[in-house]
């Protein structure tokens, strides 16, 4: 997923994060300078739906305009199929931490 805030803001004539922060405040969303900088310069790992609603209101766009799907990135993360050895025995399972956890045994 690609965060497209700066492009949508530029389309509305907003070129600086301070200007965007001011417009959000006028619409009722007070954002700290640090949080605004993070939203402006990178892709947020989380965003409150209420905040997203105000951002969309200010930029006159939809969430789909701000969040661009990248199916190629999903394919790149997809694990390769497990290979079974011909020597018999069961396949060993290595647990993974984080998002790519293995499934429990059947």
PDB file as gemmi writes it, atoms N, CA and C in Angstrom:
CRYST1    1.000    1.000    1.000  90.00  90.00  90.00 P 1                      
ATOM      1  N   UNK A   1       0.852  -1.162   0.000  1.00  0.00           N  
ATOM      2  CA  UNK A   1       0.000   0.000   0.000  1.00  0.00           C  
ATOM      3  C   UNK A   1       0.903   1.231   0.000  1.00  0.00           C  
ATOM      4  N   UNK A   2       0.593   2.160  -0.855  1.00  0.00           N  
ATOM      5  CA  UNK A   2       1.387   3.395  -0.946  1.00  0.00           C  
ATOM      6  C   UNK A   2       0.541   4.551  -0.449  1.00  0.00           C  
ATOM      7  N   UNK A   3       1.111   5.400   0.392  1.00  0.00           N  
ATOM      8  CA  UNK A   3       0.459   6.577   0.971  1.00  0.00           C  
ATOM      9  C   UNK A   3       0.659   7.738   0.012  1.00  0.00           C  
ATOM     10  N   UNK A   4      -0.415   8.355  -0.408  1.00  0.00           N  
ATOM     11  CA  UNK A   4      -0.392   9.342  -1.471  1.00  0.00           C  
ATOM     12  C   UNK A   4      -0.788  10.745  -0.974  1.00  0.00           C  
ATOM     13  N   UNK A   5      -0.535  11.056   0.287  1.00  0.00           N  
ATOM     14  CA  UNK A   5      -0.976  12.320   0.866  1.00  0.00           C  
ATOM     15  C   UNK A   5      -0.354  13.529   0.174  1.00  0.00           C  
ATOM     16  N   UNK A   6       0.951  13.505  -0.041  1.00  0.00           N  
ATOM     17  CA  UNK A   6       1.621  14.679  -0.613  1.00  0.00           C  
ATOM     18  C   UNK A   6       1.132  14.992  -2.025  1.00  0.00           C  
ATOM     19  N   UNK A   7       0.883  13.974  -2.821  1.00  0.00           N  
ATOM     20  CA  UNK A   7       0.404  14.202  -4.185  1.00  0.00           C  
ATOM     21  C   UNK A   7      -1.004  14.802  -4.171  1.00  0.00           C  
ATOM     22  N   UNK A   8      -1.889  14.246  -3.330  1.00  0.00           N  
ATOM     23  CA  UNK A   8      -3.254  14.775  -3.252  1.00  0.00           C  
ATOM     24  C   UNK A   8      -3.234  16.194  -2.703  1.00  0.00           C  
ATOM     25  N   UNK A   9      -2.354  16.461  -1.744  1.00  0.00           N  
ATOM     26  CA  UNK A   9      -2.253  17.815  -1.199  1.00  0.00           C  
ATOM     27  C   UNK A   9      -1.757  18.781  -2.274  1.00  0.00           C  
ATOM     28  N   UNK A  10      -0.770  18.362  -3.043  1.00  0.00           N  
ATOM     29  CA  UNK A  10      -0.233  19.222  -4.104  1.00  0.00           C  
ATOM     30  C   UNK A  10      -1.311  19.542  -5.146  1.00  0.00           C  
ATOM     31  N   UNK A  11      -2.163  18.578  -5.431  1.00  0.00           N  
ATOM     32  CA  UNK A  11      -3.265  18.813  -6.373  1.00  0.00           C  
ATOM     33  C   UNK A  11      -4.232  19.885  -5.860  1.00  0.00           C  
ATOM     34  N   UNK A  12      -4.246  20.091  -4.544  1.00  0.00           N  
ATOM     35  CA  UNK A  12      -5.107  21.101  -3.936  1.00  0.00           C  
ATOM     36  C   UNK A  12      -4.325  22.370  -3.579  1.00  0.00           C  
ATOM     37  N   UNK A  13      -3.086  22.463  -4.050  1.00  0.00           N  
ATOM     38  CA  UNK A  13      -2.283  23.655  -3.808  1.00  0.00           C  
ATOM     39  C   UNK A  13      -1.616  23.720  -2.459  1.00  0.00           C  
ATOM     40  N   UNK A  14      -1.536  22.586  -1.768  1.00  0.00           N  
ATOM     41  CA  UNK A  14      -0.870  22.527  -0.469  1.00  0.00           C  
ATOM     42  C   UNK A  14       0.510  21.916  -0.684  1.00  0.00           C  
ATOM     43  N   UNK A  15       1.557  22.725  -0.468  1.00  0.00           N  
ATOM     44  CA  UNK A  15       2.912  22.281  -0.766  1.00  0.00           C  
ATOM     45  C   UNK A  15       3.754  22.024   0.478  1.00  0.00           C  
ATOM     46  N   UNK A  16       3.274  22.488   1.647  1.00  0.00           N  
ATOM     47  CA  UNK A  16       4.043  22.327   2.886  1.00  0.00           C  
ATOM     48  C   UNK A  16       3.185  21.659   3.946  1.00  0.00           C  
ATOM     49  N   UNK A  17       3.856  20.872   4.792  1.00  0.00           N  
ATOM     50  CA  UNK A  17       3.128  20.180   5.853  1.00  0.00           C  
ATOM     51  C   UNK A  17       2.514  21.166   6.844  1.00  0.00           C  
ATOM     52  N   UNK A  18       3.153  22.307   7.046  1.00  0.00           N  
ATOM     53  CA  UNK A  18       2.595  23.307   7.970  1.00  0.00           C  
ATOM     54  C   UNK A  18       1.268  23.847   7.449  1.00  0.00           C  
ATOM     55  N   UNK A  19       1.154  24.026   6.150  1.00  0.00           N  
ATOM     56  CA  UNK A  19      -0.107  24.480   5.543  1.00  0.00           C  
ATOM     57  C   UNK A  19      -1.179  23.411   5.700  1.00  0.00           C  
ATOM     58  N   UNK A  20      -0.800  22.149   5.485  1.00  0.00           N  
ATOM     59  CA  UNK A  20      -1.752  21.048   5.642  1.00  0.00           C  
ATOM     60  C   UNK A  20      -2.210  20.956   7.092  1.00  0.00           C  
ATOM     61  N   UNK A  21      -1.284  21.103   8.011  1.00  0.00           N  
ATOM     62  CA  UNK A  21      -1.609  21.049   9.434  1.00  0.00           C  
ATOM     63  C   UNK A  21      -2.584  22.175   9.800  1.00  0.00           C  
ATOM     64  N   UNK A  22      -2.375  23.365   9.258  1.00  0.00           N  
ATOM     65  CA  UNK A  22      -3.257  24.492   9.525  1.00  0.00           C  
ATOM     66  C   UNK A  22      -4.667  24.211   8.995  1.00  0.00           C  
ATOM     67  N   UNK A  23      -4.755  23.661   7.783  1.00  0.00           N  
ATOM     68  CA  UNK A  23      -6.065  23.351   7.191  1.00  0.00           C  
ATOM     69  C   UNK A  23      -6.790  22.265   7.978  1.00  0.00           C  
ATOM     70  N   UNK A  24      -6.036  21.272   8.464  1.00  0.00           N  
ATOM     71  CA  UNK A  24      -6.647  20.225   9.279  1.00  0.00           C  
ATOM     72  C   UNK A  24      -7.178  20.812  10.579  1.00  0.00           C  
ATOM     73  N   UNK A  25      -6.419  21.733  11.185  1.00  0.00           N  
ATOM     74  CA  UNK A  25      -6.853  22.374  12.423  1.00  0.00           C  
ATOM     75  C   UNK A  25      -8.123  23.180  12.191  1.00  0.00           C  
ATOM     76  N   UNK A  26      -8.217  23.868  11.069  1.00  0.00           N  
ATOM     77  CA  UNK A  26      -9.422  24.628  10.733  1.00  0.00           C  
ATOM     78  C   UNK A  26     -10.641  23.716  10.580  1.00  0.00           C  
ATOM     79  N   UNK A  27     -10.388  22.451  10.190  1.00  0.00           N  
ATOM     80  CA  UNK A  27     -11.477  21.486  10.024  1.00  0.00           C  
ATOM     81  C   UNK A  27     -11.747  20.712  11.320  1.00  0.00           C  
ATOM     82  N   UNK A  28     -11.005  21.043  12.396  1.00  0.00           N  
ATOM     83  CA  UNK A  28     -11.264  20.415  13.693  1.00  0.00           C  
ATOM     84  C   UNK A  28     -10.314  19.309  14.088  1.00  0.00           C  
ATOM     85  N   UNK A  29      -9.239  19.100  13.343  1.00  0.00           N  
ATOM     86  CA  UNK A  29      -8.282  18.042  13.675  1.00  0.00           C  
ATOM     87  C   UNK A  29      -6.947  18.672  14.045  1.00  0.00           C  
ATOM     88  N   UNK A  30      -6.643  18.649  15.342  1.00  0.00           N  
ATOM     89  CA  UNK A  30      -5.360  19.163  15.832  1.00  0.00           C  
ATOM     90  C   UNK A  30      -4.345  18.029  15.777  1.00  0.00           C  
ATOM     91  N   UNK A  31      -3.288  18.204  15.000  1.00  0.00           N  
ATOM     92  CA  UNK A  31      -2.233  17.202  14.860  1.00  0.00           C  
ATOM     93  C   UNK A  31      -0.928  17.834  15.318  1.00  0.00           C  
ATOM     94  N   UNK A  32      -0.149  17.085  16.097  1.00  0.00           N  
ATOM     95  CA  UNK A  32       1.151  17.587  16.531  1.00  0.00           C  
ATOM     96  C   UNK A  32       2.071  17.730  15.319  1.00  0.00           C  
ATOM     97  N   UNK A  33       3.089  18.561  15.487  1.00  0.00           N  
ATOM     98  CA  UNK A  33       4.045  18.760  14.395  1.00  0.00           C  
ATOM     99  C   UNK A  33       4.739  17.452  14.037  1.00  0.00           C  
ATOM    100  N   UNK A  34       5.056  16.640  15.041  1.00  0.00           N  
ATOM    101  CA  UNK A  34       5.717  15.351  14.790  1.00  0.00           C  
ATOM    102  C   UNK A  34       4.844  14.385  14.014  1.00  0.00           C  
ATOM    103  N   UNK A  35       3.578  14.292  14.400  1.00  0.00           N  
ATOM    104  CA  UNK A  35       2.662  13.393  13.696  1.00  0.00           C  
ATOM    105  C   UNK A  35       2.422  13.880  12.275  1.00  0.00           C  
ATOM    106  N   UNK A  36       2.301  15.207  12.107  1.00  0.00           N  
ATOM    107  CA  UNK A  36       2.095  15.754  10.764  1.00  0.00           C  
ATOM    108  C   UNK A  36       3.310  15.465   9.893  1.00  0.00           C  
ATOM    109  N   UNK A  37       4.494  15.594  10.462  1.00  0.00           N  
ATOM    110  CA  UNK A  37       5.718  15.298   9.712  1.00  0.00           C  
ATOM    111  C   UNK A  37       5.736  13.837   9.277  1.00  0.00           C  
ATOM    112  N   UNK A  38       5.335  12.935  10.179  1.00  0.00           N  
ATOM    113  CA  UNK A  38       5.304  11.505   9.837  1.00  0.00           C  
ATOM    114  C   UNK A  38       4.295  11.213   8.734  1.00  0.00           C  
ATOM    115  N   UNK A  39       3.117  11.841   8.810  1.00  0.00           N  
ATOM    116  CA  UNK A  39       2.106  11.645   7.762  1.00  0.00           C  
ATOM    117  C   UNK A  39       2.576  12.217   6.432  1.00  0.00           C  
ATOM    118  N   UNK A  40       3.301  13.319   6.488  1.00  0.00           N  
ATOM    119  CA  UNK A  40       3.732  14.034   5.286  1.00  0.00           C  
ATOM    120  C   UNK A  40       4.884  13.332   4.588  1.00  0.00           C  
ATOM    121  N   UNK A  41       5.823  12.783   5.357  1.00  0.00           N  
ATOM    122  CA  UNK A  41       7.057  12.260   4.763  1.00  0.00           C  
ATOM    123  C   UNK A  41       7.067  10.754   4.553  1.00  0.00           C  
ATOM    124  N   UNK A  42       6.178  10.035   5.201  1.00  0.00           N  
ATOM    125  CA  UNK A  42       6.223   8.584   5.073  1.00  0.00           C  
ATOM    126  C   UNK A  42       4.845   7.967   5.032  1.00  0.00           C  
ATOM    127  N   UNK A  43       4.815   6.647   5.051  1.00  0.00           N  
ATOM    128  CA  UNK A  43       3.568   5.903   5.061  1.00  0.00           C  
ATOM    129  C   UNK A  43       3.234   5.544   6.494  1.00  0.00           C  
ATOM    130  N   UNK A  44       2.077   5.977   6.996  1.00  0.00           N  
ATOM    131  CA  UNK A  44       1.735   5.649   8.384  1.00  0.00           C  
ATOM    132  C   UNK A  44       1.432   4.160   8.536  1.00  0.00           C  
ATOM    133  N   UNK A  45       1.858   3.586   9.651  1.00  0.00           N  
ATOM    134  CA  UNK A  45       1.529   2.188   9.908  1.00  0.00           C  
ATOM    135  C   UNK A  45       0.086   2.068  10.378  1.00  0.00           C  
ATOM    136  N   UNK A  46      -0.395   3.114  11.047  1.00  0.00           N  
ATOM    137  CA  UNK A  46      -1.798   3.170  11.456  1.00  0.00           C  
ATOM    138  C   UNK A  46      -2.301   4.594  11.276  1.00  0.00           C  
ATOM    139  N   UNK A  47      -3.598   4.704  11.086  1.00  0.00           N  
ATOM    140  CA  UNK A  47      -4.235   6.017  11.040  1.00  0.00           C  
ATOM    141  C   UNK A  47      -5.667   5.838  11.522  1.00  0.00           C  
ATOM    142  N   UNK A  48      -6.094   6.723  12.387  1.00  0.00           N  
ATOM    143  CA  UNK A  48      -7.462   6.657  12.896  1.00  0.00           C  
ATOM    144  C   UNK A  48      -8.428   7.006  11.766  1.00  0.00           C  
ATOM    145  N   UNK A  49      -9.539   6.296  11.729  1.00  0.00           N  
ATOM    146  CA  UNK A  49     -10.525   6.541  10.679  1.00  0.00           C  
ATOM    147  C   UNK A  49     -11.099   7.947  10.779  1.00  0.00           C  
ATOM    148  N   UNK A  50     -11.262   8.454  11.997  1.00  0.00           N  
ATOM    149  CA  UNK A  50     -11.748   9.829  12.159  1.00  0.00           C  
ATOM    150  C   UNK A  50     -10.762  10.826  11.550  1.00  0.00           C  
ATOM    151  N   UNK A  51      -9.460  10.581  11.753  1.00  0.00           N  
ATOM    152  CA  UNK A  51      -8.441  11.455  11.176  1.00  0.00           C  
ATOM    153  C   UNK A  51      -8.450  11.366   9.650  1.00  0.00           C  
ATOM    154  N   UNK A  52      -8.574  10.148   9.138  1.00  0.00           N  
ATOM    155  CA  UNK A  52      -8.621   9.946   7.693  1.00  0.00           C  
ATOM    156  C   UNK A  52      -9.823  10.663   7.088  1.00  0.00           C  
ATOM    157  N   UNK A  53     -10.927  10.638   7.804  1.00  0.00           N  
ATOM    158  CA  UNK A  53     -12.142  11.317   7.335  1.00  0.00           C  
ATOM    159  C   UNK A  53     -11.905  12.822   7.194  1.00  0.00           C  
ATOM    160  N   UNK A  54     -11.230  13.430   8.170  1.00  0.00           N  
ATOM    161  CA  UNK A  54     -10.957  14.869   8.110  1.00  0.00           C  
ATOM    162  C   UNK A  54      -9.957  15.173   6.993  1.00  0.00           C  
ATOM    163  N   UNK A  55      -8.929  14.339   6.845  1.00  0.00           N  
ATOM    164  CA  UNK A  55      -7.949  14.543   5.775  1.00  0.00           C  
ATOM    165  C   UNK A  55      -8.651  14.511   4.419  1.00  0.00           C  
ATOM    166  N   UNK A  56      -9.533  13.543   4.236  1.00  0.00           N  
ATOM    167  CA  UNK A  56     -10.280  13.445   2.972  1.00  0.00           C  
ATOM    168  C   UNK A  56     -11.183  14.655   2.765  1.00  0.00           C  
ATOM    169  N   UNK A  57     -11.780  15.135   3.825  1.00  0.00           N  
ATOM    170  CA  UNK A  57     -12.636  16.321   3.730  1.00  0.00           C  
ATOM    171  C   UNK A  57     -11.822  17.536   3.282  1.00  0.00           C  
ATOM    172  N   UNK A  58     -10.667  17.734   3.916  1.00  0.00           N  
ATOM    173  CA  UNK A  58      -9.816  18.887   3.605  1.00  0.00           C  
ATOM    174  C   UNK A  58      -9.304  18.812   2.164  1.00  0.00           C  
ATOM    175  N   UNK A  59      -8.924  17.620   1.731  1.00  0.00           N  
ATOM    176  CA  UNK A  59      -8.358  17.468   0.385  1.00  0.00           C  
ATOM    177  C   UNK A  59      -9.418  17.167  -0.678  1.00  0.00           C  
ATOM    178  N   UNK A  60     -10.683  17.078  -0.260  1.00  0.00           N  
ATOM    179  CA  UNK A  60     -11.776  16.775  -1.184  1.00  0.00           C  
ATOM    180  C   UNK A  60     -11.482  15.522  -1.999  1.00  0.00           C  
ATOM    181  N   UNK A  61     -11.184  14.450  -1.263  1.00  0.00           N  
ATOM    182  CA  UNK A  61     -10.855  13.178  -1.921  1.00  0.00           C  
ATOM    183  C   UNK A  61     -11.462  12.034  -1.115  1.00  0.00           C  
ATOM    184  N   UNK A  62     -11.186  10.825  -1.529  1.00  0.00           N  
ATOM    185  CA  UNK A  62     -11.647   9.630  -0.825  1.00  0.00           C  
ATOM    186  C   UNK A  62     -10.434   8.882  -0.278  1.00  0.00           C  
ATOM    187  N   UNK A  63     -10.629   7.949   0.647  1.00  0.00           N  
ATOM    188  CA  UNK A  63      -9.507   7.141   1.124  1.00  0.00           C  
ATOM    189  C   UNK A  63      -8.795   6.404  -0.018  1.00  0.00           C  
ATOM    190  N   UNK A  64      -9.545   6.028  -1.048  1.00  0.00           N  
ATOM    191  CA  UNK A  64      -8.940   5.336  -2.193  1.00  0.00           C  
ATOM    192  C   UNK A  64      -7.946   6.231  -2.928  1.00  0.00           C  
ATOM    193  N   UNK A  65      -8.123   7.560  -2.831  1.00  0.00           N  
ATOM    194  CA  UNK A  65      -7.173   8.479  -3.446  1.00  0.00           C  
ATOM    195  C   UNK A  65      -5.879   8.570  -2.640  1.00  0.00           C  
ATOM    196  N   UNK A  66      -5.964   8.308  -1.334  1.00  0.00           N  
ATOM    197  CA  UNK A  66      -4.800   8.412  -0.459  1.00  0.00           C  
ATOM    198  C   UNK A  66      -4.054   7.095  -0.291  1.00  0.00           C  
ATOM    199  N   UNK A  67      -4.756   5.979  -0.449  1.00  0.00           N  
ATOM    200  CA  UNK A  67      -4.164   4.657  -0.269  1.00  0.00           C  
ATOM    201  C   UNK A  67      -4.141   3.935  -1.609  1.00  0.00           C  
ATOM    202  N   UNK A  68      -2.982   3.826  -2.197  1.00  0.00           N  
ATOM    203  CA  UNK A  68      -2.835   3.214  -3.514  1.00  0.00           C  
ATOM    204  C   UNK A  68      -2.401   1.759  -3.348  1.00  0.00           C  
ATOM    205  N   UNK A  69      -3.213   0.842  -3.868  1.00  0.00           N  
ATOM    206  CA  UNK A  69      -2.881  -0.585  -3.790  1.00  0.00           C  
ATOM    207  C   UNK A  69      -1.694  -0.899  -4.691  1.00  0.00           C  
ATOM    208  N   UNK A  70      -0.833  -1.779  -4.211  1.00  0.00           N  
ATOM    209  CA  UNK A  70       0.325  -2.238  -4.981  1.00  0.00           C  
ATOM    210  C   UNK A  70       0.366  -3.766  -4.962  1.00  0.00           C  
ATOM    211  N   UNK A  71      -0.407  -4.415  -5.847  1.00  0.00           N  
ATOM    212  CA  UNK A  71      -0.465  -5.879  -5.853  1.00  0.00           C  
ATOM    213  C   UNK A  71       0.891  -6.538  -6.064  1.00  0.00           C  
ATOM    214  N   UNK A  72       1.783  -5.895  -6.786  1.00  0.00           N  
ATOM    215  CA  UNK A  72       3.118  -6.464  -7.000  1.00  0.00           C  
ATOM    216  C   UNK A  72       3.877  -6.639  -5.708  1.00  0.00           C  
ATOM    217  N   UNK A  73       3.673  -5.732  -4.760  1.00  0.00           N  
ATOM    218  CA  UNK A  73       4.326  -5.837  -3.455  1.00  0.00           C  
ATOM    219  C   UNK A  73       3.812  -7.053  -2.685  1.00  0.00           C  
ATOM    220  N   UNK A  74       2.519  -7.346  -2.822  1.00  0.00           N  
ATOM    221  CA  UNK A  74       1.946  -8.504  -2.144  1.00  0.00           C  
ATOM    222  C   UNK A  74       2.536  -9.783  -2.719  1.00  0.00           C  
ATOM    223  N   UNK A  75       2.637  -9.852  -4.032  1.00  0.00           N  
ATOM    224  CA  UNK A  75       3.212 -11.032  -4.672  1.00  0.00           C  
ATOM    225  C   UNK A  75       4.659 -11.244  -4.239  1.00  0.00           C  
ATOM    226  N   UNK A  76       5.408 -10.159  -4.072  1.00  0.00           N  
ATOM    227  CA  UNK A  76       6.814 -10.265  -3.675  1.00  0.00           C  
ATOM    228  C   UNK A  76       6.950 -10.807  -2.261  1.00  0.00           C  
ATOM    229  N   UNK A  77       5.956 -10.582  -1.407  1.00  0.00           N  
ATOM    230  CA  UNK A  77       6.013 -11.047  -0.016  1.00  0.00           C  
ATOM    231  C   UNK A  77       5.516 -12.472   0.144  1.00  0.00           C  
ATOM    232  N   UNK A  78       4.856 -12.988  -0.871  1.00  0.00           N  
ATOM    233  CA  UNK A  78       4.252 -14.310  -0.792  1.00  0.00           C  
ATOM    234  C   UNK A  78       5.355 -15.361  -0.620  1.00  0.00           C  
ATOM    235  N   UNK A  79       5.239 -16.241   0.389  1.00  0.00           N  
ATOM    236  CA  UNK A  79       6.274 -17.258   0.610  1.00  0.00           C  
ATOM    237  C   UNK A  79       6.269 -18.305  -0.503  1.00  0.00           C  
ATOM    238  N   UNK A  80       7.439 -18.856  -0.755  1.00  0.00           N  
ATOM    239  CA  UNK A  80       7.550 -19.924  -1.750  1.00  0.00           C  
ATOM    240  C   UNK A  80       6.933 -21.189  -1.182  1.00  0.00           C  
ATOM    241  N   UNK A  81       6.364 -22.055  -2.042  1.00  0.00           N  
ATOM    242  CA  UNK A  81       5.785 -23.308  -1.536  1.00  0.00           C  
ATOM    243  C   UNK A  81       6.855 -24.174  -0.886  1.00  0.00           C  
ATOM    244  N   UNK A  82       6.458 -24.893   0.160  1.00  0.00           N  
ATOM    245  CA  UNK A  82       7.394 -25.764   0.882  1.00  0.00           C  
ATOM    246  C   UNK A  82       7.808 -26.926  -0.004  1.00  0.00           C  
ATOM    247  N   UNK A  83       9.059 -27.292   0.091  1.00  0.00           N  
ATOM    248  CA  UNK A  83       9.576 -28.453  -0.660  1.00  0.00           C  
ATOM    249  C   UNK A  83       9.698 -29.623   0.297  1.00  0.00           C  
ATOM    250  N   UNK A  84       9.210 -30.782  -0.114  1.00  0.00           N  
ATOM    251  CA  UNK A  84       9.272 -31.984   0.715  1.00  0.00           C  
ATOM    252  C   UNK A  84      10.480 -32.810   0.297  1.00  0.00           C  
ATOM    253  N   UNK A  85      11.183 -33.318   1.287  1.00  0.00           N  
ATOM    254  CA  UNK A  85      12.354 -34.149   0.969  1.00  0.00           C  
ATOM    255  C   UNK A  85      11.890 -35.565   0.646  1.00  0.00           C  
ATOM    256  N   UNK A  86      12.634 -36.244  -0.185  1.00  0.00           N  
ATOM    257  CA  UNK A  86      12.278 -37.602  -0.590  1.00  0.00           C  
ATOM    258  C   UNK A  86      12.802 -38.634   0.403  1.00  0.00           C  
ATOM    259  N   UNK A  87      13.488 -38.211   1.463  1.00  0.00           N  
ATOM    260  CA  UNK A  87      14.063 -39.122   2.450  1.00  0.00           C  
ATOM    261  C   UNK A  87      13.033 -39.582   3.469  1.00  0.00           C  
ATOM    262  N   UNK A  88      11.781 -39.233   3.285  1.00  0.00           N  
ATOM    263  CA  UNK A  88      10.736 -39.644   4.214  1.00  0.00           C  
ATOM    264  C   UNK A  88      10.698 -38.716   5.414  1.00  0.00           C  
ATOM    265  N   UNK A  89       9.832 -39.043   6.357  1.00  0.00           N  
ATOM    266  CA  UNK A  89       9.711 -38.191   7.534  1.00  0.00           C  
ATOM    267  C   UNK A  89       8.872 -36.966   7.221  1.00  0.00           C  
ATOM    268  N   UNK A  90       8.529 -36.250   8.224  1.00  0.00           N  
ATOM    269  CA  UNK A  90       7.702 -35.055   8.050  1.00  0.00           C  
ATOM    270  C   UNK A  90       8.549 -33.840   7.732  1.00  0.00           C  
ATOM    271  N   UNK A  91       7.929 -32.876   7.180  1.00  0.00           N  
ATOM    272  CA  UNK A  91       8.615 -31.615   6.881  1.00  0.00           C  
ATOM    273  C   UNK A  91       8.754 -30.825   8.176  1.00  0.00           C  
ATOM    274  N   UNK A  92       9.917 -30.223   8.393  1.00  0.00           N  
ATOM    275  CA  UNK A  92      10.096 -29.422   9.597  1.00  0.00           C  
ATOM    276  C   UNK A  92       9.455 -28.054   9.389  1.00  0.00           C  
ATOM    277  N   UNK A  93       8.889 -27.534  10.454  1.00  0.00           N  
ATOM    278  CA  UNK A  93       8.234 -26.241  10.404  1.00  0.00           C  
ATOM    279  C   UNK A  93       9.019 -25.275  11.267  1.00  0.00           C  
ATOM    280  N   UNK A  94       9.435 -24.182  10.671  1.00  0.00           N  
ATOM    281  CA  UNK A  94      10.151 -23.150  11.408  1.00  0.00           C  
ATOM    282  C   UNK A  94       9.172 -22.033  11.714  1.00  0.00           C  
ATOM    283  N   UNK A  95       8.913 -21.775  13.001  1.00  0.00           N  
ATOM    284  CA  UNK A  95       7.967 -20.696  13.315  1.00  0.00           C  
ATOM    285  C   UNK A  95       8.522 -19.347  12.908  1.00  0.00           C  
ATOM    286  N   UNK A  96       7.639 -18.486  12.460  1.00  0.00           N  
ATOM    287  CA  UNK A  96       8.027 -17.132  12.061  1.00  0.00           C  
ATOM    288  C   UNK A  96       7.348 -16.158  13.007  1.00  0.00           C  
ATOM    289  N   UNK A  97       8.025 -15.092  13.313  1.00  0.00           N  
ATOM    290  CA  UNK A  97       7.450 -14.072  14.168  1.00  0.00           C  
ATOM    291  C   UNK A  97       6.877 -12.961  13.311  1.00  0.00           C  
ATOM    292  N   UNK A  98       5.949 -12.227  13.853  1.00  0.00           N  
ATOM    293  CA  UNK A  98       5.398 -11.081  13.134  1.00  0.00           C  
ATOM    294  C   UNK A  98       4.247 -11.473  12.231  1.00  0.00           C  
ATOM    295  N   UNK A  99       4.159 -10.777  11.114  1.00  0.00           N  
ATOM    296  CA  UNK A  99       3.006 -10.908  10.225  1.00  0.00           C  
ATOM    297  C   UNK A  99       2.949 -12.252   9.504  1.00  0.00           C  
ATOM    298  N   UNK A 100       4.071 -12.878   9.241  1.00  0.00           N  
ATOM    299  CA  UNK A 100       4.106 -14.094   8.421  1.00  0.00           C  
ATOM    300  C   UNK A 100       4.198 -15.337   9.293  1.00  0.00           C  
ATOM    301  N   UNK A 101       3.329 -15.462  10.256  1.00  0.00           N  
ATOM    302  CA  UNK A 101       3.344 -16.630  11.129  1.00  0.00           C  
ATOM    303  C   UNK A 101       2.883 -17.859  10.374  1.00  0.00           C  
ATOM    304  N   UNK A 102       3.406 -19.012  10.791  1.00  0.00           N  
ATOM    305  CA  UNK A 102       2.989 -20.257  10.150  1.00  0.00           C  
ATOM    306  C   UNK A 102       1.636 -20.678  10.723  1.00  0.00           C  
ATOM    307  N   UNK A 103       0.954 -21.516   9.987  1.00  0.00           N  
ATOM    308  CA  UNK A 103      -0.344 -22.030  10.430  1.00  0.00           C  
ATOM    309  C   UNK A 103      -0.117 -23.155  11.427  1.00  0.00           C  
ATOM    310  N   UNK A 104      -1.048 -23.373  12.362  1.00  0.00           N  
ATOM    311  CA  UNK A 104      -0.903 -24.483  13.301  1.00  0.00           C  
ATOM    312  C   UNK A 104      -1.039 -25.809  12.568  1.00  0.00           C  
ATOM    313  N   UNK A 105      -0.491 -26.887  13.132  1.00  0.00           N  
ATOM    314  CA  UNK A 105      -0.582 -28.203  12.468  1.00  0.00           C  
ATOM    315  C   UNK A 105      -2.032 -28.643  12.330  1.00  0.00           C  
ATOM    316  N   UNK A 106      -2.330 -29.376  11.258  1.00  0.00           N  
ATOM    317  CA  UNK A 106      -3.704 -29.820  10.992  1.00  0.00           C  
ATOM    318  C   UNK A 106      -4.077 -30.995  11.847  1.00  0.00           C  
TER     319      UNK A 106                                                      
END                                                                             
